[in-house]
Amino acid sequence: MRREDLDWLLAGPPWVRYAVESQLLGLAPDVHPVLEDEAVQRVIRRLKSRETGLPALSSGKVHYTDTGKAYWDLFLLADIGLTVKDAGLEEEAEDVFRFQLPDGTFRIPPNVQPDYFCMSAILIASLARMGYRDDDRVLRYIRAIMSSQLTNGGWDCYGDDYGRDSCPMDDMNILMLLGNYESRREDPALNNAIDHLLAHREEGRHLYGFGTGKRFHALQYPAVKYGILRVLDVLSLYPYAVNSRSFIAMLDHVRSKGRNGRYTPEAAAYEYRDFDFGQMNEPSRWLTFLVNRIEQRAGL
């Protein structure tokens, strides 16, 4: 990264500086300025709310496609690098595990069935990043996931194994969770799922309702419904992926959208208007950080 780009990132709000210092520079910055940031405080309050947060999951009012609610607010805090303890969300995190079944799967209202790993993995991947990586309940969930892997190497919500293509959303969100573990990042058992994601854009097919058209290619955070930045971010955790031609082609496409090394959102969610990725008027430090994180992981 150019020094001028790094200086620009570090001149941003506390949550950007914290992510850059901890994840790109390998430092141990003070978390308190992040927790004092008004935008971050609002996200934490939403996560504690019985209308929009983790306690609201039991009501069935929170869907995994809802921005500004439990799934993606938790995802944002995890991406910044906060822990559950940092955010004071220990009690709320326990609300999630109340939906876990004896076999390790989750049944979350309104429609997250036990084999819908694509949905539950969003929450559990965030919790794993936020201090629960070695929690027995998370590990039991991972065992349930691995026992449900199709013979073609991927996953789908139907759990059948009749030669179907795996679902790209399942593959991406499960790989997002498993990427928290060094031992999984080079596990050849995941290579086919990685290949499915890499091939999906090249083939341009709609699979399970997920395509690779204009919306997929738009720079947006969070990419709730499936998007190029999140696919790249997940795949950048896996050495097998970053060495592929398809990965480089996707990354080059994203890079082509940059202006002087800075990236501007092409779509934005109103609920995140307090953050620079929630507007489309000027370059976003957060999107620029994400691209640089992908590049650093990939050794580029």
C-alpha positions in Angstrom: 0.0 0.0 0.0 1.2 3.5 -0.8 2.1 5.6 2.2 -0.3 8.3 1.0 -3.1 5.8 1.0 -2.3 4.5 4.4 -2.1 8.1 5.8 -5.5 8.7 4.3 -7.0 5.6 5.9 -5.5 6.5 9.3 -7.0 10.0 9.1 -10.5 8.4 9.1 -12.8 7.8 12.0 -11.8 5.6 15.0 -13.4 2.4 13.7 -11.4 2.6 10.4 -8.2 3.5 12.2 -8.7 0.5 14.6 -9.2 -1.9 11.7 -6.3 -0.6 9.7 -3.9 -0.7 12.7 -5.0 -4.1 14.0 -5.6 -5.9 10.7 -3.2 -4.3 8.2 -0.4 -3.1 10.4 -0.5 -5.8 13.1 -0.6 -3.4 16.0 -2.7 -3.5 19.2 -4.5 -0.2 19.2 -6.7 1.1 22.0 -10.3 0.0 21.4 -11.9 2.7 23.6 -12.0 5.4 20.8 -14.0 3.0 18.7 -16.5 2.3 21.4 -16.9 6.0 22.0 -17.7 6.7 18.3 -21.4 7.7 18.0 -22.0 5.6 14.9 -20.6 2.5 16.5 -22.6 3.2 19.7 -25.8 3.3 17.6 -25.0 -0.1 16.1 -24.4 -1.6 19.6 -27.6 -0.2 20.8 -29.5 -1.7 17.9 -27.9 -5.1 18.6 -29.2 -4.9 22.2 -32.7 -3.9 21.0 -35.7 -6.2 21.3 -36.9 -4.8 18.0 -33.8 -5.0 15.8 -31.1 -6.8 17.7 -30.1 -10.2 18.8 -32.9 -10.4 21.4 -35.3 -9.8 18.6 -34.4 -13.0 16.8 -36.9 -14.9 18.9 -39.7 -12.7 17.7 -39.2 -13.6 14.0 -39.0 -10.0 13.1 -35.4 -10.1 12.0 -34.5 -11.6 8.7 -31.0 -12.3 7.4 -31.5 -9.9 4.5 -32.3 -7.0 6.8 -29.7 -4.3 6.9 -29.4 -2.3 10.1 -30.5 -5.3 12.2 -28.9 -8.2 14.0 -27.2 -10.2 11.3 -25.3 -7.4 9.6 -24.8 -5.1 12.6 -23.0 -8.0 14.2 -21.1 -8.7 11.0 -19.9 -5.0 10.9 -18.6 -5.1 14.5 -16.8 -8.3 13.8 -15.3 -6.9 10.6 -14.0 -3.9 12.5 -12.3 -6.3 14.9 -14.4 -5.8 18.1 -15.1 -8.7 20.4 -18.4 -9.5 22.1 -16.8 -8.4 25.4 -15.6 -5.1 23.9 -19.1 -4.3 22.8 -20.8 -5.5 26.0 -22.9 -8.0 24.1 -22.2 -11.2 26.2 -25.9 -11.6 27.2 -27.1 -10.9 23.7 -24.7 -13.5 22.3 -26.2 -16.1 24.5 -29.6 -15.3 23.0 -28.2 -16.7 19.7 -27.1 -20.0 21.3 -30.6 -20.6 22.7 -31.6 -21.6 19.2 -29.0 -24.3 18.9 -30.3 -27.9 18.7 -28.6 -30.9 20.2 -27.0 -31.9 16.9 -25.3 -28.5 16.7 -27.5 -26.9 14.1 -29.7 -23.8 14.7 -33.4 -23.2 14.2 -33.9 -19.4 14.3 -37.2 -17.7 13.7 -38.8 -16.9 11.3 -37.5 -19.4 8.7 -33.9 -20.4 9.5 -34.3 -24.2 9.5 -31.5 -26.5 10.9 -30.0 -27.2 7.4 -30.1 -23.5 6.3 -26.4 -23.1 7.1 -26.2 -20.1 4.7 -28.2 -18.1 7.2 -27.1 -19.3 10.6 -23.4 -19.1 9.5 -23.6 -15.3 9.2 -24.2 -15.0 12.9 -21.9 -17.8 14.0 -19.1 -16.6 11.8 -19.3 -13.2 13.4 -19.4 -14.6 16.9 -16.4 -16.8 16.1 -14.5 -13.7 15.0 -15.6 -11.9 18.2 -14.1 -14.3 20.7 -16.2 -17.5 20.3 -13.9 -19.3 17.9 -13.1 -22.1 20.4 -16.5 -22.2 22.1 -17.7 -25.8 22.2 -21.1 -24.7 20.7 -19.4 -23.2 17.7 -17.3 -26.2 17.2 -20.3 -28.5 17.4 -22.0 -26.4 14.7 -19.0 -26.8 12.5 -19.1 -30.5 12.9 -22.7 -30.5 11.8 -21.8 -28.4 8.8 -19.0 -30.8 7.7 -21.2 -33.8 8.1 -23.7 -32.2 5.7 -21.1 -31.5 3.0 -22.3 -32.8 -0.4 -20.2 -35.2 -2.4 -19.5 -32.4 -4.8 -17.8 -30.5 -2.0 -20.3 -27.8 -1.4 -23.5 -27.2 0.5 -27.1 -26.3 -0.1 -30.2 -25.7 2.0 -31.9 -28.8 0.7 -29.2 -31.1 2.1 -29.8 -33.6 -0.7 -27.0 -35.2 -2.8 -28.5 -35.9 -6.2 -25.9 -34.2 -8.4 -27.2 -30.7 -7.7 -25.0 -27.6 -7.9 -24.2 -26.3 -4.5 -25.6 -23.0 -3.4 -23.2 -20.1 -3.7 -24.6 -18.4 -0.7 -24.2 -21.5 1.4 -20.6 -22.0 0.1 -19.6 -18.4 0.8 -21.1 -18.1 4.3 -19.8 -21.5 5.4 -16.3 -20.6 4.0 -16.6 -17.3 5.8 -17.0 -19.2 9.1 -14.4 -21.9 8.4 -11.9 -19.2 7.4 -11.6 -18.3 11.1 -9.5 -21.4 11.6 -5.9 -21.7 10.3 -6.3 -25.5 10.0 -9.3 -25.1 7.7 -7.7 -22.6 5.3 -5.6 -25.2 3.7 -8.0 -28.1 4.0 -8.4 -29.8 0.6 -11.9 -30.9 1.5 -12.9 -27.2 0.9 -11.3 -26.9 -2.5 -14.4 -27.9 -4.4 -16.6 -25.4 -2.6 -14.0 -22.7 -3.4 -14.0 -23.8 -7.0 -17.8 -23.4 -7.1 -17.6 -19.8 -6.0 -14.7 -19.1 -8.5 -16.6 -20.7 -11.4 -19.9 -19.0 -10.6 -18.9 -15.6 -11.9 -17.1 -17.0 -14.9 -20.1 -19.1 -15.9 -22.6 -16.3 -15.2 -25.4 -18.7 -14.2 -28.2 -18.1 -11.7 -27.9 -20.7 -9.0 -30.5 -20.8 -6.2 -31.6 -17.3 -7.2 -28.1 -15.8 -7.0 -26.6 -14.3 -10.1 -23.4 -12.5 -11.1 -24.8 -9.5 -12.9 -24.8 -5.8 -12.1 -25.8 -6.1 -8.5 -23.2 -8.7 -7.8 -20.5 -6.5 -9.3 -21.5 -3.3 -7.5 -19.2 -2.1 -4.7 -21.4 -2.3 -1.6 -21.0 -3.0 2.1 -22.3 -5.1 3.5 -23.0 -7.3 0.5 -26.1 -8.8 2.1 -27.4 -10.7 -0.9 -24.2 -11.9 -2.4 -21.6 -9.6 -3.9 -18.1 -9.5 -5.4 -16.4 -7.8 -2.5 -17.7 -10.3 0.0 -16.8 -13.2 -2.2 -13.3 -11.9 -2.6 -13.0 -11.2 1.1 -13.9 -14.7 2.0 -11.8 -16.4 -0.7 -8.8 -14.3 0.3 -8.6 -16.4 3.4 -7.7 -19.5 1.4 -4.3 -19.9 -0.3 -5.9 -22.3 -2.8 -8.2 -19.5 -4.0 -5.8 -16.6 -4.2 -3.6 -18.5 -6.6 -6.4 -19.0 -9.1 -6.9 -17.0 -12.3 -10.5 -16.5 -11.5 -9.7 -14.8 -8.2 -7.3 -12.5 -9.8 -9.8 -11.6 -12.5 -12.4 -10.7 -9.9 -9.9 -8.6 -8.0 -8.8 -6.9 -11.1 -12.4 -6.0 -11.9 -12.7 -4.4 -8.4 -9.4 -2.6 -8.8 -10.6 -1.1 -12.1 -13.2 0.8 -10.2 -10.7 2.5 -8.0 -9.6 6.1 -8.5 -6.1 6.8 -7.2 -6.3 3.8 -5.0 -9.6 4.8 -3.4 -13.0 3.1 -3.8 -16.5 4.7 -3.8 -19.7 2.7 -3.0 -21.9 2.0 -6.0 -24.8 1.0 -3.8 -25.6 1.8 -0.1 -28.0 0.9 2.7 -29.7 3.8 4.3 -29.4 2.2 7.7 -25.6 2.7 7.5 -25.7 6.3 6.5 -23.6 7.2 9.5 -20.7 5.3 8.0 -18.8 6.2 4.9 -19.8 3.0 3.1 -23.5 4.2 3.6 -23.1 6.9 1.0 -22.2 7.1 -2.7 -20.9 10.6 -3.0 -17.2 10.2 -2.2 -14.5 7.6 -1.7 -15.0 5.3 1.3 -12.1 4.6 3.6 -13.9 1.4 4.7 -14.2 0.0 1.1 -10.6 1.0 0.5 -9.5 -0.8 3.6 -11.4 -3.9 2.5 -9.7 -4.0 -0.9 -6.3 -3.5 0.8 -7.1 -6.3 3.3 -7.9 -8.6 0.4 -4.7 -7.7 -1.4 -2.6 -8.2 1.7 -4.1 -11.6 2.5 -3.4 -12.6 -1.1 0.1 -11.3 -1.0 -0.4 -8.8 -3.7 
